[in-house]
């Protein structure tokens, strides 16, 4: 998909936000939702979305929902750090298929990194065990401030 086009309200992240699809939820408030990536690039890979904004990418979102979204990204990143003690954390966001975006609902990736542990391929690894994701979600959620 290109950078332009209509928003698809049936995308998987919109369905997760509406409670129509399962997710290992880490944090949720009235505007945002953080949940574990089912195709993680690293242990603790977490996604953050806005629940009601219909933005396909960073250029589509209005300032107020973007502010809520990035503040949740920061809050969850701090919790990932506290819970998992990684050596570093990658926070990334893709815009358009050519940039690696596979779900066209604006989202941020929080990916913990450890020295000497290779990063998995984006959207190309094996699906994680749901039980393990739920346990990680609880571990990270316990550190949300």
C-alpha positions as CSV (number, residue, x, y, z in Angstrom):
1,X,0.0,0.0,0.0
2,X,1.1,3.5,-0.7
3,X,1.3,6.3,1.8
4,X,-2.1,7.6,0.6
5,X,-5.5,5.9,0.5
6,X,-8.5,5.3,2.6
7,X,-8.3,4.0,6.2
8,X,-9.6,0.4,6.5
9,X,-11.6,0.1,9.7
10,X,-11.4,-3.7,9.4
11,X,-7.6,-3.8,9.9
12,X,-6.4,-6.0,12.7
13,X,-5.3,-3.2,15.0
14,X,-8.7,-1.5,14.7
15,X,-10.3,-4.8,15.5
16,X,-8.1,-5.3,18.5
17,X,-8.9,-1.7,19.7
18,X,-12.6,-2.5,19.5
19,X,-12.2,-5.8,21.3
20,X,-13.1,-7.9,18.2
21,X,-9.7,-9.6,18.1
22,X,-7.5,-11.0,20.9
23,X,-4.3,-9.3,22.1
24,X,-2.1,-9.6,25.1
25,X,-2.8,-6.1,26.5
26,X,-0.1,-4.3,28.4
27,X,-1.8,-0.9,29.0
28,X,-5.0,0.8,28.0
29,X,-6.5,4.2,28.7
30,X,-9.4,6.0,27.0
31,X,-7.4,6.9,23.9
32,X,-4.5,4.4,23.6
33,X,-3.7,0.7,23.8
34,X,-0.4,-1.1,24.1
35,X,-0.2,-4.9,23.4
36,X,2.4,-7.5,22.7
37,X,3.4,-8.1,19.0
38,X,2.4,-11.6,18.0
39,X,5.3,-11.7,15.6
40,X,8.0,-10.3,17.9
41,X,11.4,-9.2,16.8
42,X,12.6,-9.6,20.3
43,X,11.3,-10.7,23.7
44,X,9.0,-8.0,25.0
45,X,8.2,-6.4,21.6
46,X,5.2,-4.2,22.3
47,X,3.0,-2.2,20.0
48,X,1.2,1.1,20.8
49,X,-1.8,2.4,18.9
50,X,-4.4,5.1,19.2
51,X,-7.8,3.4,19.7
52,X,-10.0,5.8,17.8
53,X,-7.8,7.8,15.4
54,X,-8.2,6.6,11.8
55,X,-4.7,7.4,10.7
56,X,-2.9,5.0,8.4
57,X,0.5,6.6,9.1
58,X,2.2,9.4,11.0
59,X,1.3,12.0,8.3
60,X,-2.5,11.3,8.7
61,X,-2.9,11.9,12.5
62,X,-4.1,15.1,14.1
63,X,-1.9,16.7,16.8
64,X,-4.1,15.8,19.9
65,X,-4.3,12.1,19.3
66,X,-0.7,12.0,18.3
67,X,0.2,13.7,21.7
68,X,-1.7,11.0,23.6
69,X,-0.1,8.3,21.5
70,X,3.5,9.4,22.0
71,X,3.0,9.9,25.7
72,X,1.8,6.3,26.0
73,X,4.8,5.2,23.9
74,X,7.1,6.9,26.4
75,X,5.2,5.4,29.4
76,X,5.3,1.9,28.0
77,X,8.9,2.2,26.9
78,X,9.8,3.0,30.5
79,X,7.8,0.0,31.8
80,X,9.5,-2.3,29.3
81,X,12.9,-1.0,30.5
82,X,11.9,-1.5,34.2
83,X,10.4,-5.0,33.6
84,X,12.9,-6.5,31.2
85,X,16.2,-4.6,31.9
86,X,17.4,-4.6,28.2
87,X,20.7,-3.1,27.2
88,X,18.8,-0.8,24.8
89,X,15.4,-0.2,23.3
90,X,14.4,0.6,19.7
91,X,11.3,2.7,19.2
92,X,10.2,2.7,15.6
93,X,7.3,3.5,13.3
94,X,6.9,2.7,9.6
95,X,5.0,4.7,7.0
96,X,3.9,2.8,3.9
97,X,4.6,-0.7,2.6
98,X,7.9,0.4,1.0
99,X,9.0,1.4,4.5
100,X,8.0,-1.9,6.0
101,X,4.5,-1.1,7.3
102,X,2.3,-4.2,7.2
103,X,-0.7,-3.0,9.1
104,X,-2.0,0.4,7.9
105,X,-3.1,1.7,11.3
106,X,-0.6,4.1,12.8
107,X,1.4,2.2,15.4
108,X,4.7,2.4,17.2
109,X,7.0,-0.6,18.0
110,X,8.9,-0.8,21.3
111,X,11.6,-3.4,20.9
112,X,13.9,-4.3,23.7
113,X,17.5,-5.2,22.7
114,X,20.2,-7.1,24.4
115,X,23.9,-7.2,23.5
116,X,24.8,-10.2,21.4
117,X,21.1,-11.2,20.8
118,X,20.2,-10.8,17.1
119,X,17.0,-8.9,16.2
120,X,14.4,-10.9,14.5
121,X,13.0,-10.0,11.0
122,X,10.1,-7.5,11.0
123,X,6.8,-9.2,10.3
124,X,8.6,-12.3,9.2
125,X,9.3,-14.5,12.2
126,X,7.3,-17.2,13.9
127,X,4.1,-16.4,15.8
128,X,4.8,-16.2,19.5
129,X,3.2,-18.5,22.1
130,X,0.0,-16.6,23.4
131,X,0.7,-17.9,26.9
132,X,4.2,-16.4,26.9
133,X,2.9,-13.1,25.5
134,X,0.3,-12.9,28.3
135,X,3.0,-13.5,30.9
136,X,5.2,-10.8,29.3
137,X,2.2,-8.4,29.1
138,X,1.6,-8.8,32.9
139,X,5.2,-8.4,33.7
140,X,5.4,-5.1,31.7
141,X,2.0,-3.9,32.9
142,X,3.1,-4.3,36.5
143,X,5.8,-1.6,35.9
144,X,3.5,1.0,34.3
145,X,3.6,4.2,36.3
